[in-house]
Amino acid sequence: MTEPLLPATTNPRKWRFTWESNSHVPIIRLYIFNPNTKPSTQCLNLKLSILFHKSLLQLTWHNNNNNNNINNQVTSLWVPIPRVLIDAEAPISFRPLDDHIEVKLVLLLPVDHPIVSNFDFEDNNAAAAAALEDDDDSQPLQLDSDLKKLASCGEVHFYCRGCSTKLSNPVRNFKEMPSVNWREAADNWFGTCCCSFGGASEKLVAQYANSYTCTPGTCLLDATSVVLCKDDFVGYKFPNQIEHEEHKSTNSFRKVVSTSQSTNGLTVDRNSQIECCHAHAHIDEDQTHITSELLSNKASLLNGLLGSSFMVTSPYLSKDIKWSEILCPNCSCLLGAYPHDNNDGLLNDYGIHLFKCFISTCSPVRGPTDLFRKYTLERIFTSQLLESAKDELSFRTVVRNLQTRSPMLQIVLLNPNSWCSFGDCLDAMTPVSNIIMYPMVKVLFSNCSNSTESELRKLEEWVVKNQVGDVYMLTSKALAESLELANCMLPSSHAFLQGMSLSFLRR
């Protein structure tokens, strides 16, 4: 396992460091700061040296007391140098400022250059090097369905990442969930009228909707979640009303197919046929009617329910569907969500959605055979946020609570291609393994969870004026905490901009 991204200690008296670089730019900056120290006046005779063979940077200075007299005490700090290629012949720029010390180094190659990622950095700690090779956090997270990996396992149990509790019966069948834009693609290809290629679009959509309902022993996958049949999810007791109430669309569908005429093995109600421009074709009428009824009963699915409940965008937000959190029956950690209708009836066909960032495919969790070990809440959110921004052509987003619809976070993307490393400075020349630069997204954010009414009105005005996109999530509170923690890894002069806090999100 690699070391955590942020330092384990949160001691405000310690000196901290942040390395930052941008993709394709051969410059790396270092910020060293302590909230109790003003380097411009208290760090006199500042000197800097680099020990390349130890991957360490040393800063020394004489302390200045309150009487502006230099005392004899010399302070030394050591900062680990990340896995980058520094140009040793280029001049080093450094200066003490009011709230931090800034260092600028020239690189031989940008931090994200393929040569850098494949470069054989010397590392005396073989175990750390092996961990880096096995769990390559130096690259952005690639969100895929993990379909082939899971299918090759034969059978899979899912576990809570928080306490290793087994959550499911063995699952052997895996299907990939489709893109939420699939119906639009079908309409564009075949046309929306029932006479277009014999209503091929609607037939395709109906077959599609009917194929992706949850059944025991089958797991549906998308980029952020796994979806299990309720019967395969163990140890969790649903509320009585949800447990025993049958979804009304199931009754509706049974009523529709229980009447007069049979076509292709299905029975349809001739009295409720829809009009068609080819009404004289009775078989086509029957098929169109069956398709329409199926589409009606699968309306919630067709409106994007099979899209990830991890992050729901406005076009796929349904007034008829509610989402409730699923907590681990042992440790109460968040696992995912399940959908139900406005009468609290569980939508059995649409399964239990478990977020990959909260579950594991093996025990012990996050071990080398855990297929979900690289997924974190922050990295999944960032990937989805970038995709949403690209689709909506907007770098502004409001994250709202999926249950209450209230705004929780205001986010503005500044740079989607930053690379950073954070940590606490060392008090002695301690041997350390080479730290790595992590792929980041640089953002401005504001926590809206406790906003006043006037602040919320201004936010809504900002949303309308800038055509800001909305996303709806259950995990907005944890995201806010992550953003605020990363904000603490910047000196105060760099921590705020345009009335918002500056922070980083892992890619």
Secondary structure, DSSP 8 states (H G I E B T S, - for coil): ----SS-S---TTS-EEEEEEETT--EEEEEEE-TT--HHHHEEEEEEEEEGGGTEEEEEEEEE-TTS-EEEEEEEEEEE-BS--B-TTS--EEEE-SS-EEEEEEBSS-TT-HHHHH-----S-HHHHHHHHHS-TTS-------HHHHHTTSSB--EETTT--B-B--B-EEEE---TTHHHHHHHHH-SSTTGGGTHHHHHHHHHHHHTS--TTEEEE-SSEEEE-GGGB-S----HHHHH---HHHHHHHHHTTSSEEETTEEE-GGG----TTTT-HHHHHHHHHHHHHHHHTHHIIIIITS-SSSEEGGG--TT-EEEEEE-TTT--EEEEEEE-TT--B-GGG-EEEEGGGEESSSSTTSTT-TTTT--HHHHHHHHHHHHHHHHT-SEEEEEETTT--EEEEEEEEEEEEEEEEEE-BSS------B--EEEEEEEEEE-TT--HHHHHHHHHHHHHHT-EEEEES-HHHHHHHHHHHHTTS-GGGSEETTEEEEEEE-
